[in-house]
């Protein structure tokens, strides 16, 4: 199949045209992010939003129609507590259907979803709650003990609350008591819908409020860099507790009406290959660390077995040529490196969905809608992103 030429797509990129093409709402007049990533796909009762593995074994799926109803129930609960537009709602949950319901329900209510990585200790959670003025957190029995050590903790709702001590509202019971109808609350393009925090590689972690207009940037990445196609089976291994997993394992694919996959288990070569085989994954995204681990355990994959991957993508740190060559040899597919930040989304990529020269070890080309330049300053090379993802308009 002939791919569009990169320079032509880049030169002719028009955010206004993209907005009209992919969004039901309007960045200027109002939209609801849950409508964009869920409701508009929910008319087909069979259309799946999430395939998931269970921590104790087994698996399940959640359709867009089911997600629409359950998110409405959670949104009604939020409204009953006076939580609405602009308020921060957090989840300290593993990759599970409850996590997706909390995200969608918060967005339906016009609230701002705040992710929490499940490996965080009480101190990291307390720091984020204090700075975000978090109004509610949903957790599970495994992670609940951390919250008991958080000073001035936000009100808690717990999945399987009977397994924890105290009078904590139960997530499933709470949803069952609410109506399955909730009119989505509209927000504008400049209003936040995600409350992120940077990874804290330089100094303390800093808050990043992501506005709704970033949806356009998420779509561009999924379409051109990931090259997510209708017939793909997509799995982004990244945890939604961080930007890459939340932006591009949850919001990005659902925005395109595409199912995503969750596996709450630890990442190992064996579990990864089992997941790819079980769901017949064709489009894979992961960090270089994951690919290096697979390469280091090359013996786990039988010689000559083709798992059926069409493309693979990498982000988070540079992808070295040795790993690129190994993936092409052992998985019979190209892997391409992408660069981005919590603050900007993905801004510089080697695009699976666009035709351009590729140099191994290079981060690639400016994403449509961005201008990425390298500046020399005091004999040091600095990368600067101009026209960041959510500053298009």
C-alpha positions, 0 to 999 in steps of 0.5 A, a space after each residue: 500500500 502506498 503511503 502519503 508523503 510526509 512533507 506533503 502532509 506536514 506542509 498542508 496540515 490544518 488543525 481546523 480541518 482536522 477538528 471538523 473531521 474527527 470531533 463531534 463537539 467544538 473546541 470553541 463552542 464546547 465538547 465533552 471528551 467522554 462523548 468523543 472517546 466513547 459515546 459516538 461509538 456506542 450505537 453499535 452494542 457489539 463494538 468493544 472498547 477494552 479487552 482485559 486480562 484479570 490479575 487472578 486469571 481469566 479475561 473479559 471485555 467492555 463494549 463502548 455501550 457498556 462503558 457509556 452506561 457505567 461512566 454515566 453512573 460514575 458521573 452521577 455519583 460525582 455530581 451527588 458529591 458536588 464534583 464537576 467541571 474542573 475538579 480533579 478525580 484520581 484513580 490508584 488502580 491497576 490496568 482494569 475495567 474499573 480504571 477505564 470507567 473512572 476515566 470516562 466517568 470523570 470526563 463525562 462529568 466535565 471533571 479532570 482525570 488525574 492518574 496515579 501510578 500504582 508503584 507510588 508510595 504515600 509521599 508521592 500520592 500526598 504531594 500530587 493530591 496537595 498540588 491538584 486539590 484532588 476531590 476524590 480517589 478510586 482505589 482497590 484493596 491492594 493499593 488502599 493501605 497507601 492512602 491511609 498514610 496520606 495526610 489530608 487524603 481525598 475521599 476514597 471509593 474502593 473496588 471490593 471495599 468489603 476487603 478493607 477496614 473502615 466505612 469506605 464506599 464500594 465502587 460496584 455498589 455505588 455505581 449500581 445505585 446511580 442512574 445510567 443516564 447522565 448528560 455530558 458536561 461541555 468544556 472548551 478547547 482550552 479547559 483541562 481534561 487530564 491532570 498530569 505530573 511530570 516524571 520528576 527527572 529534574 527536581 520535583 514532579 511538576 503539574 501539567 494540565 492538559 487541555 481538550 484541544 490536545 485531542 487533535 495531537 493525540 489523533 495525529 500521533 495515532 494516525 500517522 506515527 502508530 499508523 493505527 488501522 481499522 483492522 489492527 489489533 492494538 496493544 500499548 504496553 505502557 501503564 496509564 499511570 503515566 503520560 504515554 500509557 494514558 494518552 496513547 493506550 487509552 485516549 488515543 485509540 478510543 478517540 478513533 473508536 478502536 479497542 485497547 488492551 489491558 494486562 495488569 500483570 508484570 511485564 515478562 517475555 513470557 506474558 508478553 508473547 502470551 498476550 500477543 498470541 492470545 489476542 493476535 496483536 498486530 500493532 504494538 507499542 512499548 518502551 525501549 526497556 521492554 524491547 531490550 528485555 525481549 531481546 535479552 531473553 531471545 530464547 523464549 521466542 521459538 526460532 522462526 515463529 511469526 507472532 503476526 505483528 505488522 508494526 511496532 513503536 517505541 517511545 520513552 528513550 532512544 531505541 538503539 540500532 541493535 534492538 531495531 535489527 533484532 525486532 526486524 529479524 525475530 518479529 518480521 516487522 519494522 519498529 520505529 522510534 518516537 519522541 515526546 514529553 508529558 508536557 507536549 505529547 509526541 512531537 518528533 517521530 519516525 512515522 509508520 503511516 507516512 513515507 519518508 527516509 528513516 535513519 536508525 538511531 534518529 528520533 525522526 521528523 516533526 509531527 504535523 502541527 509542530 515545529 521541532 528545532 535543535 538550538 546551539 547554546 553555550 556549546 550544548 545542544 538543546 532540543 526545543 519544541 515550538 508550537 507544542 501539541 496543546 498550543 496549536 490554537 
